[in-house]
Amino acid sequence: MSISLDVSKFKKISISDIKEGHYIVNLGPVIEAENMETHYNLIIYRMAEKQVIKFENDTVLVTV
């Protein structure tokens, strides 16, 4: 079985440019982004709950 995937809507985006409302591929919608001194906290709505995921400052993510 082949799966077709339209990747034309995917964008690479720096963690510093992530904002509320972005949708992170394979994670979910961003509810809040916090710039900490050593990392970023993204609060994402996933599996019917809020989850905090930490990322290094130089991370690049894929959004839709």
Secondary structure, DSSP 8 states (H G I E B T S, - for coil): ------GGG-EEEEGGG--TT-EETTTEEEEEEEE-SSEEEEEEEETTEEEEEEEETT-EEEE-
